[in-house]
Amino acid sequence: MVATVTILDDDHAGLFTFGQPVLRVSESTGTLMVTVVRNSGSRGTVAVPYHTEDGSAKAGVDYEEAKGQLEFTNEQTSQTLQVCIINVKEYEKQENFFIVLEDPKWLKRGLSALLLNQGSPTPEEEEARRISELGKPSLGEHSRLEVIIEESCEFKKTVDKLLKDTDLAALIGSHSWREQFIDAVTVSAGDGDEGQEQRTPNCFDYFMHLLCIFWKILFACVPPTGYWNGWACFIVSISVIGVLTAIIGDLASHFGCTVGLRDSVTAVVFVALGTSLPDTFASKVAATQDQYADASVGNVTGSNAVNVFLGIGVAWSVAAIYWEVKGKAFRVDPGSLAFSVTLFTIFGFFSMGVLMLRRRPSIGGELGGPRVPRVLTSLLFFGLWFLYILFSSLEAYCHIQGF
């Protein structure tokens, strides 16, 4: 039998590190105990400063800021620091912050460290000093610990049990159709702060009510979800969307005719802007309320698919059926459709590449991130939109050759 024996030089001050790079904790933890280990030597008394840094979790909101230093005595190989986690009782939560170790400092040196203070060394002493330099206290592999705060499992189970025991479908559908119209025509002062009495409407509230009353009544026409297990709400909503799409298309066509714009230019500018602007606000709400960017980015493709299939597909289907009954063929002039679709596809692949590039750790994700990349990405996407309108308009007016 052959045994391998490894002899470690424990006359060094050691390396100071966390046991792992990432630590997941529940928000109900209270006081978080984090262990800092000392390996590759344990000679001398060493102080290791540390501090916390904000990530998506903020000091004073999700955790209490911590700053101090750990003192490792001679031969001590581990020490514990404490960080208080604030329990805000969120149903879904995933926030992070960082605990950072700073450069360790010698308080009382070991035998090997005394060689560093000798003057006029001989060659042998110089070699010993070089080896002693390697024994100075330093940081190990994991000097920065990411702490991920997750929701409390007990709190989430309690909420899930309450929702399960409650007839949630009846609760959502309990709002009657009559109450929707009453709310639509009633002037509201808006939502006040929790625990405060609702204030009376002011002049601005009346102005906004008169400005939005048409849309309030229109949306009140959508039945509550309690009718036909939600099918009535779905059918009426789709129908209203189709009517609004048709109205926007006609208004844009009349506007383009008035100012002398061609239909293709009107379509890519005003019709697209009118149908996509509400989706932009919906994506903004999804981005701020959702933990991930999936809903926000997916809403873009989903809403455009609905606009195309509903606004064009349904209209063309009805027209095709009508002309088939008349015994004639329904023909659609493609115009510059091939050029616009090709241009849109190229810009679409370029945009997907930008989103993939933003997944790098230096930025962190498709949405948000540091200020400079965030602003540059926004300007880039606005530039692509402007170039699409510019090239489509130039092709429509025969300034450039399409296909």
C-alpha positions in Angstrom: 0.0 0.0 0.0 1.2 3.5 -0.9 0.1 6.5 1.2 0.5 10.1 0.2 1.4 12.5 3.0 1.0 16.2 2.5 2.8 18.5 4.9 1.3 22.0 5.2 3.4 24.9 6.4 1.2 26.2 9.2 3.7 28.9 10.2 1.9 31.3 7.8 -0.8 33.7 8.8 -3.3 32.1 6.5 -5.9 32.8 3.8 -9.2 34.2 4.9 -12.3 33.3 2.9 -16.0 32.4 3.0 -16.9 28.7 2.7 -19.0 29.3 -0.5 -19.6 32.2 -3.0 -23.4 32.2 -2.6 -25.6 31.8 0.4 -29.4 31.5 0.3 -31.4 32.5 3.4 -35.1 32.9 4.3 -36.2 36.4 5.2 -37.5 35.0 8.5 -34.0 34.0 9.5 -33.6 37.0 11.8 -29.9 37.1 12.6 -27.7 35.6 9.9 -24.5 33.9 11.1 -21.8 33.8 8.5 -18.6 31.9 9.1 -15.2 33.1 7.8 -12.6 30.4 7.7 -8.8 30.6 7.9 -6.7 28.0 6.1 -3.1 27.5 4.8 -1.7 28.7 8.1 -2.9 30.0 11.5 0.1 31.8 13.1 -0.4 35.2 14.6 -3.3 37.4 15.5 -5.0 38.9 12.5 -7.9 41.4 12.0 -10.1 41.0 9.0 -12.3 44.1 8.2 -15.7 43.5 6.5 -18.7 45.4 5.2 -22.0 44.9 3.4 -22.9 46.2 0.0 -26.3 46.7 -1.6 -27.5 44.6 -4.5 -31.2 44.4 -5.3 -31.7 44.3 -1.5 -31.3 47.6 0.2 -29.8 48.3 3.6 -32.4 49.4 6.1 -35.2 47.8 4.1 -34.2 44.2 3.5 -31.3 43.9 5.9 -29.4 46.0 8.5 -26.0 47.4 7.3 -23.0 45.7 9.0 -19.5 46.9 9.2 -16.6 45.9 11.5 -13.7 43.5 11.8 -13.1 39.9 12.9 -10.2 39.1 15.1 -8.5 35.8 14.6 -6.2 34.9 17.5 -3.2 32.6 17.1 -4.2 29.1 15.9 -7.8 30.2 15.5 -9.2 28.9 12.2 -12.7 30.2 12.0 -14.7 33.3 13.1 -18.4 34.3 12.8 -19.9 37.6 11.7 -23.6 38.6 12.1 -26.0 40.4 9.8 -29.7 41.1 10.7 -32.2 40.2 8.0 -35.4 42.2 8.1 -38.6 40.2 7.6 -41.0 42.2 5.4 -43.3 39.2 4.8 -43.4 39.2 1.0 -45.2 36.4 -0.7 -42.5 36.1 -3.4 -39.1 37.5 -2.9 -35.5 37.1 -4.2 -33.2 40.0 -3.3 -29.5 39.9 -2.9 -26.7 41.8 -1.1 -23.0 41.2 -0.6 -20.7 40.7 2.4 -17.2 41.8 1.4 -13.9 40.9 3.2 -11.2 43.6 3.2 -7.5 43.1 3.3 -6.5 41.4 6.6 -4.1 43.2 9.0 -1.5 41.7 11.3 -2.1 42.5 15.0 0.5 40.1 16.5 2.9 38.3 14.2 4.1 34.8 14.2 7.7 33.6 14.0 8.0 33.8 10.3 6.8 37.4 10.2 9.7 38.5 12.4 12.1 37.8 9.5 10.5 40.7 7.6 11.9 43.3 10.0 15.5 42.2 9.9 18.0 44.6 8.3 21.0 43.8 6.0 20.0 40.2 5.3 22.3 37.6 4.0 21.3 35.6 0.9 19.9 32.9 3.1 17.9 35.4 5.1 16.7 37.1 1.9 15.3 33.8 0.8 13.7 33.2 4.1 12.2 36.7 3.9 10.8 35.9 0.5 9.1 32.8 1.8 7.9 34.8 4.8 6.3 37.3 2.4 4.2 34.5 1.1 3.0 33.8 4.6 1.5 37.2 5.1 -2.3 37.2 5.8 -4.3 37.5 2.6 -7.8 36.9 1.2 -8.7 33.5 -0.2 -10.9 32.5 -3.2 -14.2 33.7 -1.9 -13.7 37.1 -0.4 -17.1 38.4 -1.6 -20.2 36.5 -0.4 -23.5 37.0 -2.2 -26.5 36.6 0.2 -29.8 35.9 -1.6 -32.9 36.6 0.6 -35.9 34.4 -0.3 -39.4 34.4 0.9 -40.3 32.6 4.1 -41.6 29.1 3.3 -43.9 29.2 6.4 -45.4 32.5 5.4 -45.9 31.3 1.8 -47.6 28.1 2.9 -49.9 30.1 5.2 -51.0 32.4 2.3 -51.4 29.4 0.0 -53.6 27.6 2.6 -55.7 30.8 3.0 -56.2 31.1 -0.7 -57.0 27.4 -1.0 -59.6 27.5 1.8 -61.2 30.6 0.3 -63.4 30.4 -2.8 -61.2 32.6 -4.8 -63.2 32.3 -8.0 -66.4 33.5 -6.2 -64.4 36.3 -4.6 -63.1 37.6 -7.9 -66.4 37.2 -9.7 -68.5 38.8 -6.9 -68.1 42.2 -8.4 -71.3 42.8 -10.3 -71.7 44.3 -13.8 -73.9 47.0 -12.3 -71.1 48.0 -9.8 -68.7 48.4 -12.7 -70.9 51.1 -14.4 -71.4 52.8 -11.0 -67.6 52.9 -10.5 -67.1 54.2 -14.0 -69.4 57.2 -13.6 -68.4 58.0 -10.0 -65.6 60.6 -9.4 -62.9 59.0 -7.3 -60.2 60.8 -5.4 -57.8 57.9 -6.0 -56.2 55.5 -3.6 -55.1 57.1 -0.3 -52.4 55.9 2.0 -53.2 52.9 4.1 -54.8 53.8 7.4 -55.8 57.3 6.2 -59.4 58.5 5.5 -60.3 58.8 1.8 -60.0 62.5 0.7 -62.7 64.3 -1.2 -62.2 64.8 -5.0 -60.5 68.0 -6.1 -60.6 69.9 -9.4 -57.9 67.8 -10.9 -59.8 64.6 -10.1 -62.9 65.9 -11.8 -60.9 66.9 -14.9 -59.3 63.5 -15.2 -62.7 61.9 -14.7 -64.2 63.9 -17.6 -61.2 63.1 -19.7 -61.4 59.4 -19.1 -65.1 58.8 -18.7 -65.5 57.4 -22.3 -62.8 54.8 -21.6 -64.2 54.0 -18.2 -67.7 53.3 -19.6 -66.1 51.3 -22.5 -64.2 49.1 -20.1 -67.2 48.7 -17.9 -68.9 47.0 -20.8 -66.6 44.0 -20.3 -68.5 41.5 -18.2 -67.1 40.4 -14.8 -65.1 37.1 -14.8 -68.0 35.4 -12.9 -70.1 35.1 -16.1 -69.7 31.9 -18.1 -66.5 31.0 -16.1 -64.8 34.0 -17.7 -65.7 33.3 -21.3 -68.0 36.3 -21.5 -65.1 38.5 -20.3 -62.7 37.0 -22.8 -65.1 37.3 -25.8 -66.1 40.8 -25.1 -62.5 41.9 -24.5 -61.3 40.4 -27.8 -64.2 42.1 -29.6 -63.5 45.5 -28.0 -59.8 45.1 -28.9 -60.8 44.4 -32.6 -63.1 47.5 -32.6 -60.3 49.7 -31.2 -57.8 48.4 -33.7 -60.2 49.2 -36.6 -60.8 52.7 -35.2 -57.1 53.4 -34.8 -56.5 52.1 -38.4 -59.2 54.3 -39.9 -58.1 57.4 -37.9 -54.5 56.9 -39.0 -55.6 56.4 -42.6 -57.6 59.6 -42.6 -54.8 61.5 -41.0 -52.3 60.2 -43.5 -54.6 61.1 -46.4 -55.1 64.6 -44.9 -51.3 65.3 -44.6 -50.4 63.5 -47.8 -48.7 60.4 -46.4 -48.9 57.0 -48.2 -50.8 54.2 -46.5 -47.6 52.1 -46.0 -45.9 55.0 -44.2 -49.0 55.7 -42.1 -49.2 52.0 -41.1 -45.6 51.7 -39.9 -45.7 55.0 -38.0 -49.1 55.9 -36.6 -51.0 52.6 -36.7 -48.1 50.7 -35.2 -47.5 53.5 -32.6 -51.2 53.5 -31.7 -51.4 49.8 -31.2 -48.0 49.3 -29.5 -48.0 52.2 -27.1 -50.4 50.6 -24.6 -48.4 47.4 -24.8 -45.3 49.5 -23.9 -46.9 50.6 -20.7 -48.0 47.0 -20.0 -44.4 45.8 -20.4 -43.3 48.6 -18.0 -45.7 47.4 -15.4 -44.7 43.8 -15.9 -41.0 44.7 -15.6 -41.5 46.6 -12.3 -43.8 44.0 -10.7 -42.3 40.8 -11.9 -39.1 39.2 -10.6 -37.9 38.2 -14.1 -38.0 39.9 -17.5 -39.9 37.0 -19.1 -43.4 38.6 -18.9 -42.1 42.1 -20.0 -40.2 40.8 -23.0 -42.7 38.2 -23.9 -45.5 40.7 -23.9 -43.9 42.5 -26.9 -44.0 39.4 -29.2 -47.4 38.3 -27.8 -49.1 41.7 -28.3 -47.7 42.1 -31.8 -48.9 38.7 -32.7 -52.4 39.6 -31.5 -52.3 42.9 -33.5 -51.2 41.1 -36.7 -53.5 38.0 -36.4 -56.5 39.9 -35.2 -56.1 43.2 -37.1 -55.1 41.6 -40.4 -56.0 38.0 -40.2 -59.6 38.4 -39.1 -60.2 41.2 -41.6 -58.7 39.3 -44.5 -60.7 36.2 -43.5 -64.0 38.1 -43.5 -63.1 39.7 -46.8 -62.1 36.4 -48.4 -65.4 34.8 -47.3 -67.4 37.7 -48.6 -65.7 37.7 -52.0 -66.0 33.9 -52.2 -69.7 34.2 -51.7 -69.8 36.7 -54.5 -67.9 34.3 -56.7 -64.8 36.5 -57.0 -61.3 36.2 -55.7 -60.0 38.4 -52.9 -56.6 39.8 -53.9 -54.2 41.8 -51.7 -51.5 44.0 -53.2 -48.3 43.1 -51.3 -46.7 46.5 -52.1 -43.5 46.9 -50.1 -44.4 44.2 -47.6 -41.3 42.0 -48.5 -38.9 44.9 -48.0 -40.5 45.9 -44.7 -40.6 42.3 -43.4 -37.0 41.7 -44.4 -35.8 44.9 -42.7 -37.9 44.1 -39.6 -36.4 40.6 -39.4 -32.8 41.9 -39.7 -33.4 44.5 -36.9 -35.2 41.8 -34.9 -32.2 39.4 -35.0 -29.9 42.3 -34.1 -32.1 43.2 -31.1 -32.1 39.6 -29.9 -28.3 39.7 -30.1 -28.3 42.8 -27.9 -30.5 41.1 -25.3 -28.3 38.0 -25.3 -25.2 40.3 -24.9 -26.9 42.0 -21.9 -26.9 38.7 -20.1 -23.2 39.1 -19.3 -22.5 39.4 -15.5 -21.2 42.9 -15.9 -24.8 44.0 -16.9 -26.9 41.4 -15.2 -29.9 40.9 -17.5 -32.1 41.9 -20.4 -33.7 44.8 -18.5 -32.2 47.3 -16.1 -28.6 47.1 -15.0 -26.0 49.9 -14.7 -27.0 53.3 -15.9 -24.6 53.6 -18.9 -25.5 50.3 -20.5 -29.2 50.9 -19.8 -29.2 54.3 -21.5 -27.1 53.1 -24.5 -29.4 50.1 -25.0 -32.5 52.4 -25.0 -30.9 54.8 -27.5 -29.9 51.8 -29.7 -33.4 50.5 -29.8 -34.9 53.9 -30.5 -32.3 54.3 -33.3 -33.4 51.0 -34.8 -37.0 52.1 -34.7 -36.1 55.4 -36.4 -34.1 53.6 -39.1 -36.9 51.2 -39.8 -39.3 54.1 -40.3 -36.8 56.0 -42.4 -35.9 53.1 -44.7 -39.6 52.1 -45.1 -40.6 55.7 -45.9 -37.7 56.1 -48.4 -38.7 52.8 -50.2 -42.4 53.8 -50.2 -41.6 57.1 -52.0 -39.2 55.3 -54.4 -36.0 57.1 -53.1 -34.4 53.7 -52.6 -35.1 50.5 -54.6 -37.1 47.8 -52.7 -37.9 44.2 -53.7 
